[in-house]
Amino acid sequence: MRHGELEVGSLNVIMQAAALFSMVNIFLLLALIGIYLNSYRKVRAQFTAGLLFFAAMFLVQNLITLYSFLSMFMYFASGVTGFVLTFTVVQTAGLGALLWTGLH
């Protein structure tokens, strides 16, 4: 079965990959929240509170994103699935860099 230039099965694989990276993002964000919370307890700095809020909002965004990937993948147009995956992978790289920085 074809849908545009990609087979429908290929769309499923791309969206499953996006969902997987979104799950990774959730775990990275939970780790960052733990680091930022620990730091906030020690120094009570406003900047650290801002980082904590930032990570919490990204966590909410990724939970909603994961839900949409899993429940509505069939509604994503074939032309956007590659972009969706790319955005999610780039976010994973950025969160990974933040986590690495927070741990060192």
Buried (B, 14 or more C-beta within 10 A) or exposed (E): EEEEEBEEEBBEEBBBBBBBBBBBBBEBBEBBBEBBBEBBEEEEEEEBBEBBEBBBEBBEBBBEBBEBBBEEBEEBEBEEBEEBBEBBBEBBEEBBEBBEEBEE
